[in-house]
Amino acid sequence: MVKKNWGWAISALISALTIGFGYSHAPVQAESESTAQPEAVSPSTSVLKVGETRSQSMVRSQGVLTRIHPHPKNGYNAATVYVRNIPVFTFLGQDKISDSAKSKSSSAVKLPSSSDEVDSTKSLESNNPVERATAVAALIDRFNRDGLDAKEIVPAFESGKYVIKLGKQSKIEFDRGIVFSETIKNQEIDVLQAANLLRRLVGNAAPVSAVANTPVRSRVAAISSPDARITSVASGFASWYGPGFHGAMSASGEIFNANAMTAAHRTLPFGTQVRVTNMDNGQSVVVRINDRGPYAHGRVIDISEGAARAIGLVYSGVAPVRMEVLGR
Protein backbone atom coordinates (compact mmCIF):
# COMPACT_ATOMS: atom_id res chain seq x y z
CA MET A 1 0.00 0.00 0.00
CA VAL A 2 2.86 2.38 0.80
CA LYS A 3 4.64 1.52 -2.43
CA LYS A 4 1.47 2.21 -4.40
CA ASN A 5 1.05 5.64 -2.77
CA TRP A 6 4.68 6.55 -3.52
CA GLY A 7 4.22 5.61 -7.18
CA TRP A 8 1.11 7.77 -7.42
CA ALA A 9 2.95 10.73 -5.81
CA ILE A 10 5.92 10.49 -8.17
CA SER A 11 3.60 10.29 -11.17
CA ALA A 12 1.70 13.40 -10.03
CA LEU A 13 4.93 15.32 -9.46
CA ILE A 14 6.21 14.53 -12.98
CA SER A 15 2.88 15.68 -14.47
CA ALA A 16 3.02 18.96 -12.52
CA LEU A 17 6.57 19.66 -13.64
CA THR A 18 5.67 18.95 -17.28
CA ILE A 19 2.72 21.32 -17.13
CA GLY A 20 4.81 24.01 -15.40
CA PHE A 21 7.58 23.84 -18.00
CA GLY A 22 5.03 23.98 -20.80
CA TYR A 23 3.47 27.20 -19.46
CA SER A 24 6.82 28.83 -18.73
CA HIS A 25 8.11 28.10 -22.27
CA ALA A 26 5.13 29.59 -24.12
CA PRO A 27 5.76 33.29 -23.28
CA VAL A 28 9.42 33.01 -24.30
CA GLN A 29 8.40 31.70 -27.70
CA ALA A 30 5.83 34.48 -28.17
CA GLU A 31 8.38 37.15 -27.23
CA SER A 32 10.90 35.71 -29.66
CA GLU A 33 8.39 35.88 -32.51
CA SER A 34 7.32 39.44 -31.74
CA THR A 35 10.87 40.80 -31.58
CA ALA A 36 11.87 39.07 -34.80
CA GLN A 37 9.20 40.79 -36.90
CA PRO A 38 10.77 44.29 -37.22
CA GLU A 39 13.97 42.76 -38.62
CA ALA A 40 12.06 41.79 -41.74
CA VAL A 41 11.28 45.47 -42.52
CA SER A 42 13.89 47.46 -44.42
CA PRO A 43 14.89 50.68 -42.61
CA SER A 44 14.72 52.61 -45.88
CA THR A 45 11.02 51.89 -46.21
CA SER A 46 10.02 52.12 -42.57
CA VAL A 47 11.58 55.46 -41.63
CA LEU A 48 9.42 58.47 -42.51
CA LYS A 49 10.19 62.15 -42.17
CA VAL A 50 7.73 64.40 -40.36
CA GLY A 51 4.76 65.12 -42.62
CA GLU A 52 5.94 62.63 -45.24
CA THR A 53 3.78 59.88 -46.74
CA ARG A 54 4.97 56.34 -47.42
CA SER A 55 5.15 57.05 -51.16
CA GLN A 56 7.21 60.19 -50.54
CA SER A 57 9.63 58.12 -48.46
CA MET A 58 9.95 55.58 -51.28
CA VAL A 59 10.73 58.33 -53.80
CA ARG A 60 13.27 59.87 -51.41
CA SER A 61 15.11 56.54 -51.24
CA GLN A 62 15.30 56.37 -55.06
CA GLY A 63 17.77 59.16 -55.70
CA VAL A 64 15.77 62.31 -55.02
CA LEU A 65 18.18 65.26 -54.80
CA THR A 66 15.74 68.11 -54.31
CA ARG A 67 13.47 69.62 -51.71
CA ILE A 68 11.18 72.65 -51.87
CA HIS A 69 10.96 75.38 -49.25
CA PRO A 70 7.93 77.73 -49.52
CA HIS A 71 8.58 81.10 -47.87
CA PRO A 72 7.67 84.79 -48.05
CA LYS A 73 9.90 87.23 -49.92
CA ASN A 74 9.30 90.99 -49.83
CA GLY A 75 5.67 90.45 -48.89
CA TYR A 76 4.99 87.96 -51.70
CA ASN A 77 4.81 84.17 -51.78
CA ALA A 78 7.98 82.46 -52.95
CA ALA A 79 9.48 78.97 -53.11
CA THR A 80 13.10 77.89 -53.31
CA VAL A 81 14.39 74.65 -54.81
CA TYR A 82 17.24 73.12 -52.83
CA VAL A 83 19.56 70.55 -54.43
CA ARG A 84 21.53 68.53 -51.88
CA ASN A 85 20.40 71.13 -49.32
CA ILE A 86 21.94 74.02 -51.33
CA PRO A 87 19.52 76.72 -52.60
CA VAL A 88 19.64 77.01 -56.40
CA PHE A 89 16.40 78.47 -57.81
CA THR A 90 13.90 80.84 -56.20
CA PHE A 91 10.44 81.29 -57.71
CA LEU A 92 8.58 84.52 -57.03
CA GLY A 93 4.80 84.81 -56.74
CA GLN A 94 2.66 87.69 -58.00
CA ASP A 95 0.17 87.89 -55.14
CA LYS A 96 0.66 89.66 -51.84
CA ILE A 97 0.55 87.40 -48.81
CA SER A 98 -2.71 87.85 -46.90
CA ASP A 99 -2.75 88.23 -43.12
CA SER A 100 -4.45 84.84 -42.76
CA ALA A 101 -1.82 83.16 -44.90
CA LYS A 102 0.99 84.69 -42.84
CA SER A 103 -0.21 82.80 -39.80
CA LYS A 104 0.04 79.44 -41.57
CA SER A 105 3.23 77.45 -41.48
CA SER A 106 4.98 76.78 -44.76
CA SER A 107 5.03 73.09 -43.78
CA ALA A 108 1.28 73.03 -44.34
CA VAL A 109 1.82 73.27 -48.11
CA LYS A 110 0.96 69.93 -49.72
CA LEU A 111 3.65 68.79 -52.12
CA PRO A 112 3.33 65.91 -54.61
CA SER A 113 4.45 62.58 -53.19
CA SER A 114 6.22 61.68 -56.42
CA SER A 115 7.70 63.60 -59.33
CA ASP A 116 5.63 61.35 -61.60
CA GLU A 117 2.52 63.09 -60.25
CA VAL A 118 3.69 66.47 -61.56
CA ASP A 119 2.37 67.83 -64.87
CA SER A 120 5.60 69.64 -65.73
CA THR A 121 4.25 71.58 -68.72
CA LYS A 122 1.25 72.93 -66.81
CA SER A 123 3.16 73.61 -63.59
CA LEU A 124 6.04 75.42 -65.31
CA GLU A 125 3.52 77.88 -66.76
CA SER A 126 1.75 78.40 -63.44
CA ASN A 127 1.85 81.65 -61.48
CA ASN A 128 2.04 79.66 -58.25
CA PRO A 129 5.70 79.61 -57.09
CA VAL A 130 5.28 76.29 -55.26
CA GLU A 131 3.87 74.61 -58.38
CA ARG A 132 6.68 75.96 -60.54
CA ALA A 133 9.32 74.96 -58.00
CA THR A 134 7.82 71.48 -57.78
CA ALA A 135 7.91 71.09 -61.56
CA VAL A 136 11.56 72.15 -61.78
CA ALA A 137 12.49 69.88 -58.87
CA ALA A 138 10.79 67.01 -60.70
CA LEU A 139 12.84 67.70 -63.86
CA ILE A 140 16.10 67.68 -61.88
CA ASP A 141 15.22 64.47 -60.03
CA ARG A 142 14.16 62.76 -63.26
CA PHE A 143 17.44 63.83 -64.90
CA ASN A 144 19.31 62.30 -61.96
CA ARG A 145 17.31 59.05 -61.93
CA ASP A 146 17.82 58.61 -65.67
CA GLY A 147 21.57 58.60 -64.99
CA LEU A 148 22.33 61.42 -67.44
CA ASP A 149 25.75 63.10 -67.39
CA ALA A 150 25.86 66.40 -65.50
CA LYS A 151 27.83 67.80 -68.46
CA GLU A 152 24.49 67.84 -70.30
CA ILE A 153 23.30 70.63 -67.98
CA VAL A 154 24.00 73.60 -70.25
CA PRO A 155 23.13 77.30 -69.93
CA ALA A 156 21.93 78.69 -73.25
CA PHE A 157 20.10 81.52 -75.00
CA GLU A 158 17.21 80.22 -77.13
CA SER A 159 14.34 82.02 -78.85
CA GLY A 160 15.04 85.21 -76.96
CA LYS A 161 15.14 83.54 -73.54
CA TYR A 162 17.82 82.34 -71.17
CA VAL A 163 17.42 78.66 -70.33
CA ILE A 164 19.21 75.80 -68.60
CA LYS A 165 19.03 72.68 -70.73
CA LEU A 166 18.75 69.35 -68.91
CA GLY A 167 19.82 66.97 -71.66
CA LYS A 168 17.97 67.04 -74.97
CA GLN A 169 14.42 66.73 -73.65
CA SER A 170 13.99 69.21 -70.76
CA LYS A 171 14.91 72.78 -69.93
CA ILE A 172 14.33 75.42 -67.28
CA GLU A 173 13.28 78.77 -68.74
CA PHE A 174 14.20 81.97 -66.94
CA ASP A 175 11.63 84.75 -66.78
CA ARG A 176 10.67 87.41 -64.25
CA GLY A 177 9.33 84.74 -61.90
CA ILE A 178 12.58 82.81 -61.40
CA VAL A 179 16.00 83.90 -60.18
CA PHE A 180 19.22 82.30 -59.07
CA SER A 181 19.17 82.12 -55.27
CA GLU A 182 22.32 84.28 -55.10
CA THR A 183 21.05 86.65 -57.80
CA ILE A 184 22.80 89.88 -58.73
CA LYS A 185 19.81 90.89 -60.92
CA ASN A 186 21.66 90.14 -64.15
CA GLN A 187 19.87 87.29 -65.88
CA GLU A 188 22.79 86.14 -68.01
CA ILE A 189 25.07 85.80 -64.99
CA ASP A 190 22.24 84.25 -62.93
CA VAL A 191 21.72 81.54 -65.55
CA LEU A 192 25.45 80.85 -65.86
CA GLN A 193 26.00 80.55 -62.11
CA ALA A 194 22.83 78.50 -61.52
CA ALA A 195 23.83 76.07 -64.27
CA ASN A 196 27.37 75.68 -62.95
CA LEU A 197 26.11 75.11 -59.42
CA LEU A 198 23.61 72.53 -60.68
CA ARG A 199 26.31 70.77 -62.73
CA ARG A 200 28.45 70.41 -59.60
CA LEU A 201 25.64 69.31 -57.27
CA VAL A 202 24.17 66.73 -59.65
CA GLY A 203 27.35 65.14 -60.97
CA ASN A 204 30.40 67.22 -59.98
CA ALA A 205 30.86 68.35 -63.59
CA ALA A 206 33.33 71.13 -64.37
CA PRO A 207 31.85 74.63 -64.78
CA VAL A 208 31.35 76.28 -68.16
CA SER A 209 32.63 79.79 -68.78
CA ALA A 210 29.80 81.25 -70.88
CA VAL A 211 26.14 80.92 -71.81
CA ALA A 212 25.82 79.12 -75.16
CA ASN A 213 24.53 81.17 -78.11
CA THR A 214 24.47 84.43 -76.16
CA PRO A 215 24.35 87.37 -78.60
CA VAL A 216 27.61 89.34 -78.76
CA ARG A 217 25.68 92.52 -77.90
CA SER A 218 24.45 90.90 -74.70
CA ARG A 219 27.96 89.84 -73.72
CA VAL A 220 29.29 93.38 -74.21
CA ALA A 221 26.35 94.85 -72.30
CA ALA A 222 27.01 92.59 -69.35
CA ILE A 223 30.43 94.21 -69.01
CA SER A 224 29.98 97.81 -70.12
CA SER A 225 26.37 98.82 -69.51
CA PRO A 226 25.34 100.88 -66.46
CA ASP A 227 23.27 97.88 -65.32
CA ALA A 228 26.50 96.01 -64.58
CA ARG A 229 27.36 98.75 -62.05
CA ILE A 230 31.14 98.31 -62.35
CA THR A 231 32.51 100.85 -59.90
CA SER A 232 36.15 99.78 -59.78
CA VAL A 233 38.58 97.19 -61.10
CA ALA A 234 41.56 95.63 -59.34
CA SER A 235 43.90 92.68 -59.79
CA GLY A 236 45.98 90.49 -57.56
CA PHE A 237 45.99 86.99 -56.13
CA ALA A 238 42.94 85.19 -54.77
CA SER A 239 42.76 82.26 -52.38
CA TRP A 240 39.82 80.26 -51.06
CA TYR A 241 38.58 79.00 -47.71
CA GLY A 242 35.89 76.62 -46.47
CA PRO A 243 37.05 73.55 -44.52
CA GLY A 244 36.79 74.21 -40.82
CA PHE A 245 34.76 77.41 -41.27
CA HIS A 246 31.47 75.99 -42.64
CA GLY A 247 28.68 76.83 -40.20
CA ALA A 248 30.74 79.40 -38.29
CA MET A 249 29.74 83.04 -38.02
CA SER A 250 31.33 85.41 -40.55
CA ALA A 251 32.40 88.98 -39.80
CA SER A 252 29.05 90.27 -41.13
CA GLY A 253 27.15 88.15 -38.61
CA GLU A 254 25.97 85.78 -41.33
CA ILE A 255 26.50 82.03 -40.96
CA PHE A 256 29.24 81.01 -43.36
CA ASN A 257 28.19 78.55 -46.06
CA ALA A 258 31.19 77.10 -47.88
CA ASN A 259 28.99 76.25 -50.89
CA ALA A 260 27.49 79.72 -51.33
CA MET A 261 28.96 82.30 -53.72
CA THR A 262 30.52 84.59 -51.11
CA ALA A 263 33.91 86.07 -50.32
CA ALA A 264 36.01 87.90 -47.76
CA HIS A 265 37.58 91.31 -48.46
CA ARG A 266 39.44 93.65 -46.16
CA THR A 267 37.53 96.88 -46.92
CA LEU A 268 34.59 96.47 -49.31
CA PRO A 269 31.17 96.95 -47.65
CA PHE A 270 29.21 93.80 -46.79
CA GLY A 271 26.76 92.96 -49.56
CA THR A 272 29.02 94.25 -52.35
CA GLN A 273 28.91 92.10 -55.49
CA VAL A 274 32.29 91.35 -57.09
CA ARG A 275 32.98 89.54 -60.35
CA VAL A 276 36.17 87.47 -59.90
CA THR A 277 37.89 86.20 -63.05
CA ASN A 278 40.60 83.54 -62.86
CA MET A 279 43.27 84.88 -65.23
CA ASP A 280 44.73 81.39 -65.68
CA ASN A 281 41.61 80.01 -67.41
CA GLY A 282 39.24 82.96 -68.02
CA GLN A 283 36.45 81.54 -65.84
CA SER A 284 34.40 84.03 -63.80
CA VAL A 285 32.08 83.98 -60.82
CA VAL A 286 30.15 86.72 -59.04
CA VAL A 287 30.49 86.65 -55.26
CA ARG A 288 28.94 88.65 -52.43
CA ILE A 289 31.20 90.10 -49.72
CA ASN A 290 30.11 88.87 -46.28
CA ASP A 291 33.40 88.39 -44.42
CA ARG A 292 36.76 90.03 -43.73
CA GLY A 293 40.15 88.91 -45.03
CA PRO A 294 42.37 87.65 -46.49
CA TYR A 295 45.22 88.43 -44.14
CA ALA A 296 47.96 86.66 -46.09
CA HIS A 297 50.39 89.04 -47.80
CA GLY A 298 49.76 89.73 -51.48
CA ARG A 299 46.18 88.39 -51.66
CA VAL A 300 43.30 90.69 -52.54
CA ILE A 301 40.27 88.45 -51.96
CA ASP A 302 39.41 85.16 -50.25
CA ILE A 303 36.50 83.35 -51.93
CA SER A 304 34.35 80.48 -50.67
CA GLU A 305 34.98 76.87 -51.67
CA GLY A 306 31.87 76.86 -53.88
CA ALA A 307 33.07 79.94 -55.77
CA ALA A 308 36.56 78.49 -56.04
CA ARG A 309 35.16 75.36 -57.69
CA ALA A 310 33.24 77.49 -60.18
CA ILE A 311 36.45 79.10 -61.50
CA GLY A 312 38.84 76.17 -61.12
CA LEU A 313 40.72 77.55 -58.12
CA VAL A 314 40.35 74.63 -55.69
CA TYR A 315 43.32 72.58 -56.83
CA SER A 316 45.75 75.45 -57.41
CA GLY A 317 44.77 77.11 -54.11
CA VAL A 318 45.97 80.53 -55.24
CA ALA A 319 45.60 82.19 -58.65
CA PRO A 320 45.91 85.63 -60.26
CA VAL A 321 42.49 87.24 -60.63
CA ARG A 322 40.76 90.32 -61.98
CA MET A 323 38.19 91.86 -59.62
CA GLU A 324 35.29 93.95 -60.93
CA VAL A 325 33.32 95.61 -58.16
CA LEU A 326 29.65 95.68 -59.21
CA GLY A 327 28.20 97.54 -56.24
CA ARG A 328 25.76 96.41 -53.59
Secondary structure, 3 states (H helix, E strand, C coil): CHHHHHHHHHHHHHHHHHHHHHHHHHHHHHHHHHHHHHHHCCHHHHCCCCCCCHHHHHHHCCCCCEEEEEEEECCEEEEEEEECCEEEEEEEEEEECCHHHHCCCHHHCCCCCCHHHCCHHHHHCCCCHHHHHHHHHHHHHHHHHCCCCHHHEEEEEECCEEEEEECCCEEEECCCCEEECCCCCCHHHHHHHHHHHHHHHHHCCCCCCCCECCCHHHHHHHHHCHHHCCCEEEEEEEEEECCCCCCCECCCCCECCCCCCEEECCCCCCCCEEEEEECCCCCEEEEEEEECCCCCCCEEEEEEHHHHHHCCCCCCCEEEEEEEEEEC
